[in-house]
Amino acid sequence: MNIDDRKKIVARLLSKAKEETQKEADLIRNEQDPTLDFIYEHIRKYVLSKFLLGPDCEETKIRELAKLSLARTMKIDPKVIHSLDQATPCDHATSESAKKVLLLFAVQKDLGLKPNPEKIAKVEDLHALAQYIFEAERV
């Protein structure tokens, strides 16, 4: 397979993931009185799509999901991600940490939530993220 074919495949994957992510965000945002279970179901699909992970992924911790996503896109073992990744220009933040922060920012933006840095910083897994969304003020 040549480089142009690979680019086309990647472009299709990213486009499909973006569509799926937007669909899940719209479902959450447009639900009149969403339950916590409804939010969890759809935020899980949102995150898996955003991280290009399949629906069969059972992990719920956001950092672990970020690590799995990085491993998949870089085609390396998830166990070695942290040991290889210390981003010096970012005050030694890992790609895994940056991916988590960017995800949480995107969730707030895509769902039209008023940012609450103190509460969002405590979100570690999908259950806590669903709870954060459930309790969040809308913009």
SVG drawing of the C-alpha trace seen along z (x, -y; Angstrom):
<svg xmlns="http://www.w3.org/2000/svg" viewBox="-37 -30 50 36">
<polyline fill="none" stroke="black" stroke-width="0.4" points="0.0,0.0 1.4,-3.4 1.4,-6.6 -1.5,-8.1 -3.7,-5.1 -2.7,-5.3 -3.6,-9.0 -7.0,-8.2 -7.7,-5.5 -6.6,-7.8 -8.7,-10.6 -11.8,-8.3 -11.2,-7.0 -10.8,-10.5 -13.9,-11.8 -16.0,-8.9 -14.8,-9.4 -15.6,-13.1 -19.1,-12.3 -19.7,-9.7 -18.3,-12.0 -20.6,-14.9 -23.6,-12.6 -23.1,-11.5 -22.5,-15.1 -25.7,-16.2 -27.7,-13.3 -26.5,-14.4 -26.9,-18.1 -30.4,-17.8 -31.9,-15.4 -34.5,-17.3 -34.0,-15.6 -31.1,-13.2 -30.6,-10.6 -27.1,-9.8 -27.3,-6.4 -28.2,-8.1 -25.2,-10.5 -22.8,-7.7 -23.9,-5.5 -23.4,-8.4 -20.3,-10.0 -18.6,-6.6 -19.4,-6.3 -18.2,-9.9 -14.8,-9.2 -14.2,-5.9 -14.9,-7.5 -12.8,-10.6 -9.9,-8.2 -10.4,-6.0 -11.2,-3.0 -13.7,-0.3 -17.0,0.2 -15.6,3.5 -13.1,1.5 -14.0,2.1 -11.6,-0.4 -13.3,-3.3 -10.2,-5.3 -9.6,-8.3 -5.8,-8.1 -5.8,-4.4 -8.1,-5.1 -5.7,-7.8 -2.8,-5.4 -4.7,-2.8 -5.5,-5.4 -1.8,-6.5 -0.6,-2.9 -3.1,-2.1 -2.2,-5.2 1.6,-4.7 1.3,-0.9 3.2,-0.1 2.5,1.7 0.4,-0.4 2.8,0.7 5.7,-1.2 3.9,-4.5 4.6,-6.2 8.3,-5.2 8.9,-6.6 6.9,-9.7 8.1,-12.7 7.4,-15.9 10.1,-18.4 8.5,-21.5 5.3,-20.9 6.9,-20.9 7.3,-17.1 3.6,-16.5 3.0,-13.2 1.0,-12.8 -1.4,-10.7 -2.0,-13.7 -2.3,-16.1 -4.8,-13.9 -6.9,-13.7 -6.9,-17.5 -7.8,-18.0 -10.6,-15.5 -12.1,-17.2 -11.9,-20.6 -13.6,-19.2 -16.4,-17.6 -17.1,-21.0 -17.1,-22.8 -19.0,-20.2 -21.7,-19.9 -22.0,-23.6 -21.0,-23.3 -19.9,-26.2 -16.2,-25.4 -15.6,-24.4 -11.8,-23.8 -11.9,-22.7 -14.5,-20.0 -13.2,-18.9 -9.7,-18.4 -11.0,-15.7 -12.6,-13.6 -10.6,-10.4 -13.0,-8.0 -16.1,-7.8 -18.4,-7.5 -17.0,-10.7 -17.2,-12.4 -20.9,-11.5 -21.5,-12.8 -19.7,-16.0 -21.9,-16.5 -25.1,-15.6 -24.4,-18.3 -22.8,-20.9 -24.4,-24.3 -25.2,-24.8 -23.8,-27.9"/>
</svg>
